């Protein structure tokens, strides 16, 4: 038993000793521009965190000097550093505070890493440490730092969305569905040469002409409808009950189609995959990625 304990203790010491540096994340396919952006993101956000915590400590000092005396900057930084390296001593008050801050920061950085955005934890911590140990700055300067960091955060979010969308689009099922959907829409367009076609390619076949003006973008209409996939599978059906819809609150293809409809009219609508639920689909409704949609619609009434 003693040998086992000694082995575990030795392993723990080795693990502690090995955590003298940060593990920075860079995707295999990252370009130099991506890496440069990741560096800027890391430095900007780290600087903002450091200055924010620094200013917060000064505010604490003004209101509660006893509480402020419990905070040790070096130990807070040690806690942050340990957290970013997945290690730390939880017995010290300042280190516990640093760990809490560090865990919060690590969660944000991990979000970028998991989303495929390069993150340089070494530069993040260096910027945070310098900012945290520096002088406090005026509120307007702090606002400027936060604005810059938020700009990088927004760009990182956009990059993550682009990466996520690219992964979905390259999925074999998404590619297969897109080809099938495009072929289906092309066939329906050929079969219905007199059909109405929206600006973005949605086909509206008039089964029964309505009366009056067409539905406007800001109006509401009561519709009886049935939504289907191209194989005829139903994913939504009003069961003969008229329900309220607005062109502004539905998928783009259906919204465009509604604006070609009149009261009392009956229509069949063929929506290209890009104008429906796109590459995301709605799995819970049985709609897969890049699936074209078909709707049978009757307009019961229109309200302004």
N, C-alpha and C positions, 0 to 999 in steps of 0.2 A: 504493500500500500504506500509506504514512504517513497519508493522509487517512482510510482505513478504520480504522486503529488509533486515530486521534484521535477519530473518530466513536464508536467503541466505548467509549473512555475517557470521553468526554463523557456518553455514555448511562449509564455506570456511576455517574458522579458525580451525575447527575440522580436516578438511582434511589436512591442513598445519601441524598441531600438530602431526597427525598420521604418517607423512612421516619422522620420525626420523631414520628409518632403511631402509635397502634395501630389496627388495623382490627377494630372490634367487630362481632359477628354478631347480627343480630336477624331472625328469620323475618318474612316479609311479613304473615302472619296472627297474629303474636304479640299477645296482649292485654296491657294494662297490668300485670295480675297476673303474666303470664309474664315480662315484662321486669323487674318487681320481684324475682321469684324468681331470674332470671338474675343480677341485680346482687348479690343476697345470696349466691348460689352462688359467684360470682367472688371477692367479698371474703373470704368464709369460707375457701375453699380457698387463696387467695393468702396470707392471714394465716398459715394453718397451715404452708404450705411455707416462708414466710419465717422463722418462729420455729423450725421444725424444722432448717433449715440453720444458723441462728444458734446453736442449742444444739449442733449437730454440730461447728461450728468451735470452740466452747469446749471440747468434749471432746477435739478434736485438740490444742488448746493444752496440755491437761493431760498428754497422753501423748507429744507430739512437737512441741516448740516450733519446731524448724527447719522442719518441714513447714507448721506454722501460719503462719510468717512469709512463706511463698510465696503465701498467700491474701490478696488485697486485696478487701475488700467492695465497694468502688466498681466495680472491674473485673469482679467476679463478677456484680454487678447489670447492668453494661453488657453482659456476655455473655448473660445471661438476656433482657435487653431486646432485644438484636439477634436472638436466636433467636425470640422471640415476634413479631418483625417480619420474620423470615426473612432476617436479615442478621447479620454479625458478623466480628470479626477473630480468626482461628484461630492467630495467632503468639504470643500471650501466654498464659502458664500459667493465670492467673486467669480470663481471658476464655474459654479453652477449657473450664475447669470450669463457668463460667456458661453456656456454650453447651450443655454436656451436660445441666445441670439444666434449662435453658430448653427444650431439645428434648423432654425428658421431660414437662415441664409442657405444652408446646404440643400434645403428643400427647394428653394427657388433655383439654385444652380442645377440640381438634379432634374428639375422640370425641363430646363433647356437641353441638358445632356440627353435625356430620354427622347426629346423631340428632334434630336439630330443636329443641334446647334453647338458648335465648338465652345468650350468653356476652359479658361486658363485659371485654375484655382490659385496657382502661385501668384499671378499678377493681381487677382482679386484680393487675396489676403494682404499683399504688399501695399496696395492702394488703401485698403481699409485701415491697416496698421498706421500708415503715415498720416492719414486723415484723422484717425482717432486720437493719436498722440499730438497732433498739431494744435494750433490756436483755434479758438472758436471764431466763427465768421458771421458777418451780418446776415439778417434774414433774407435780404434780396439776393445775396450770393448763394445762400442755401437753396433758395427757390430756383436759381439758375442751374445748380448742380442736379436738383431733382428733375427739372425739365429735361436736361440732357439724358439722365439715366432712364427716364420714362420713355424718351424717344428710342433709346436702344432696346428697352423692354418691348415696345410695340413692334419694332423691326424684328426682334427675335420671335415674337408671337407669330408674325406674318411668315417668317421663315419656317417655323414649325408647321404651320398650316399648309404651306407649299410642299414641304417634305412629306407630310401625312397624305396629302392629296395625290402626290406622285406615286407613293406606295400603293394607294388604293387603285389608281389608274393602271398600274403595271400588274395587278393581280390577274391571273389567267381568266377567272370567271368574269371580271369586269370587262376584259378585252373581248371575250366570247359574246357577252350580252350586248356590248356596243355594236359589234358587227351585225348581230341578229336584229337589233333595234333599227339600225340604219337601213338594212335591207327591207324590213317591214314597212318603215315610213315611205321609202322609195316606191314600194309596191302599191301602197294605198294612194299615193299621189298619182300614180299611173292609172289606177283603177277609177279614180274620181277626178277627171280632168276639169270638171266644173266646180270643184270644191273651193271654199275660201281658204286662203293660206296666210297666216300671220307673218309679221316681219321676221320672226325667228324660226319659222318652219313648221309651226303647229297647223295641222289640217283640220278644217271644220266642214263637215258634210251636213248640208241642210236637209233634214228629213221632212220637216213641216215648217213652212215660213211663218214667222211671227208677225206681229203688227206693232206699229209705233216706232219709237227710237230705240237704238241699241243701248245696252247697259253701259253706263259711264264708269270711269275708274273709281270715283268716290261714292258710287251708289251701292245699294244692297239689292240682292235678288234672291227670291225663294226658288230653289231648284229641286227637282226630283232627279236623281242620278244613280248611276251604277258605274263603278270604276273597276277596270279589268287589266290584266296583263295581256301580252300579245297572244298567249295561248288560250285566252278566254277565262283564266282563273280570276275570280272576283276577289278584290281586296277591300272594297267598301261599297255599301249599298244602302240607300236611304229607305228602302223597302216601301216605296210609294209615298213616303212622307216628305213634304217640301221642307227644305232646310235653308237657312240664311247663309249667303256667301257674298263676299266682296272681291272684286278683281285684285284688290291690293293685298288680300290676306290669303292667297292660295299660291300654288307653285306657278312660276312664270308662264308656262304654256297654257295652263287652264285660265289664268288671269287674262291673257291676250285673247283666248277663245271667247271668254264671256263677253268681251267688248264688241263681238260680232253678232251677239245673240239679241233677240227681241222677245217681248212678252208673248207667250203662247207658242213659241217656236220649239221644235224638237231637233236635236242635233247629235251627231256622232263625232267625237273629237279624238284625233290621233296626235299624241304629244311625244316629240323626240326625247330621248333619254336626257339630253342636256337641259331641256326645258321642264323636266319633271323633278325627280328627286336625285338626279345626277349619280355620281360615282358612290355617294354615301348610301343611297337607297333608304329604305325603312325596314330593316330586318324584322322588327316586331309585327309589321303589317304584311309580311311576306313579299315585300318589294326588294329585290336584289339590286346590286350595283349596275348602273347604266341600263336600266330597263325602260323601254318605251311604255307609255300608258294609253289606255283607251277608255273613253267615257261616253256613255249614253246619257244625254241631258235633256230635260224639259224645263223651260222657264215658266214658272207659275205666275210670278208677279215681280215688279221692279219698284223699289222705293227710293226716293231721293234723300 
